[in-house]
Amino acid sequence: MATPVGDEVRAEELAMADRMGMALVRMNKMHACVASHMSKAGLDKASFVLLANLNQMGPSRSSALAEAVFSDPSTVSRQVATLVKDGLVERRADPEDGRASVLAVTEAGAQLLAERRTQRNVALARLFADWSPQQWTQFIEYFERFVGDYEKALPDFIAESGLGPRSEGEK
């Protein structure tokens, strides 16, 4: 398949992009349903995303966490306050600068993430039960590539859509 040059995108590429976009809309709708149920169970989607990212990053400043999830620092600060109150995250002195603090996932937060990860993995294994190992592996490889490319392109998508400026350091 040809890669679009400059702003020129062929009709076939736009048609495939539309199929992908509509599949993402359907997936987002289902994800919103799961997020709604998670919220009713006591942990909203945004807080879960923060907790999972913080767990992956290790102890971090709130500003680094906000950048990692493409969110506003004040929004992250409010969400982190709830996670701290719920005992899932704790504030610690920054080992590099004792005047500042870093956020860290508590044992309870790590346990919650492990439980949710197990639940997710069991559900996904059931979902792919009718796929051959080769099909499943190939899908995962393409999906990981897609997610990586999407992550790299996200700042440009945001800037181009008028939803926010791209930071000076991003190109």
C-alpha positions in Angstrom: 0.0 0.0 0.0 1.3 3.4 -0.8 2.0 5.9 1.9 0.2 9.2 1.6 2.6 12.0 0.5 2.2 15.3 2.2 -1.5 16.1 2.6 -2.5 13.9 -0.3 -4.5 10.8 0.8 -6.0 8.5 -1.8 -9.6 7.6 -1.7 -8.8 3.9 -1.0 -6.7 5.0 2.0 -9.5 7.2 3.3 -12.0 4.3 3.0 -9.7 2.0 5.0 -9.1 4.8 7.5 -12.9 5.1 7.8 -13.3 1.4 8.5 -10.7 1.5 11.1 -12.2 4.7 12.6 -15.6 3.1 12.8 -14.2 0.0 14.4 -12.4 2.2 17.0 -15.8 4.0 17.7 -17.4 0.6 18.3 -14.5 -0.5 20.6 -14.6 2.8 22.5 -18.4 2.4 23.0 -17.7 -1.0 24.6 -14.8 0.3 26.6 -17.1 3.1 27.9 -19.5 0.4 29.0 -16.8 -1.4 30.9 -15.6 1.9 32.4 -19.1 2.6 33.6 -19.2 -0.7 35.4 -15.7 -0.1 36.9 -16.9 3.3 38.2 -19.9 1.7 39.9 -17.4 -0.8 41.5 -15.5 2.1 43.0 -12.7 3.0 40.6 -13.3 5.2 37.6 -11.5 4.8 34.3 -9.3 7.9 34.6 -8.1 6.9 38.1 -7.4 3.3 36.9 -5.4 4.7 34.0 -3.4 6.8 36.4 -2.8 3.9 38.8 -1.7 1.6 36.0 0.6 4.1 34.5 2.1 5.0 37.8 2.7 1.3 38.5 4.5 0.9 35.2 6.6 4.1 35.6 7.5 3.5 39.3 7.6 6.4 41.8 7.1 9.6 39.9 6.2 13.2 40.2 2.7 14.2 39.5 3.8 16.3 36.6 5.5 13.3 34.9 2.4 11.2 35.5 0.2 13.9 33.9 2.5 14.0 30.9 2.5 10.2 30.6 -1.3 10.2 30.3 -1.6 13.3 28.2 -3.6 15.1 30.9 -3.6 18.4 32.7 -1.6 18.5 35.9 -4.4 20.0 37.9 -6.8 17.2 36.7 -4.2 14.5 37.6 -3.7 16.2 41.0 -7.4 15.9 41.9 -7.5 12.3 40.7 -4.4 11.4 42.6 -5.9 12.9 45.8 -8.7 10.3 45.5 -6.2 7.5 44.9 -4.3 8.6 48.0 -7.5 8.8 50.1 -8.4 5.3 48.9 -5.0 4.0 50.0 -4.0 3.0 46.4 -1.2 5.6 46.0 1.0 7.3 48.6 3.2 10.4 48.5 6.9 9.9 49.3 9.8 12.3 49.6 11.6 12.7 46.3 15.0 11.0 46.7 16.5 13.6 44.4 14.9 16.6 46.0 13.6 16.2 49.5 11.4 19.3 49.2 9.4 17.6 46.5 7.3 14.5 46.6 6.8 11.5 44.3 3.8 9.3 43.9 4.0 5.6 44.4 1.5 2.7 44.1 0.8 1.1 47.5 0.6 -2.6 48.1 -3.2 -2.3 48.0 -2.9 -0.5 44.6 -0.6 -3.1 43.2 -2.9 -5.9 44.4 -5.9 -4.2 42.8 -4.0 -3.9 39.5 -3.0 -7.6 39.7 -6.5 -8.7 40.3 -7.9 -6.6 37.4 -5.1 -7.8 35.1 -6.0 -11.4 35.9 -9.7 -10.7 35.2 -8.8 -9.0 31.9 -6.5 -11.8 30.8 -9.1 -14.5 31.5 -11.7 -12.5 29.6 -9.3 -12.0 26.6 -8.3 -15.6 26.6 -12.0 -16.5 26.3 -12.5 -14.0 23.6 -9.7 -15.5 21.5 -10.6 -19.1 22.3 -11.7 -19.8 18.7 -8.6 -18.2 17.1 -5.6 -20.4 16.3 -2.4 -19.5 18.2 -1.0 -18.2 14.9 -4.0 -15.9 14.3 -3.9 -14.6 17.8 -0.1 -14.0 17.7 -0.4 -12.2 14.4 -3.2 -10.0 15.6 -1.3 -9.1 18.8 1.8 -8.2 16.7 -0.2 -5.9 14.5 -2.2 -4.5 17.4 1.0 -3.7 19.4 2.4 -2.0 16.3 -0.8 0.0 15.8 -0.9 1.1 19.5 2.8 2.1 19.3 2.2 4.2 16.2 -0.9 5.7 17.7 1.0 6.7 20.8 3.7 8.4 18.7 1.1 10.2 16.6 -1.2 11.3 19.4 0.4 14.7 20.1 0.0 15.6 16.4 -3.6 14.3 16.3 -4.4 16.6 19.3 -2.6 19.6 17.8 -4.1 19.1 14.4 -7.6 18.7 15.8 -7.4 22.0 17.7 -7.8 20.2 21.0 -4.6 21.5 22.4 -1.1 22.7 21.5 1.8 20.4 20.9 4.6 21.0 23.4 7.8 22.6 22.2 9.8 19.4 22.8 7.5 17.2 20.6 7.8 17.0 16.9 
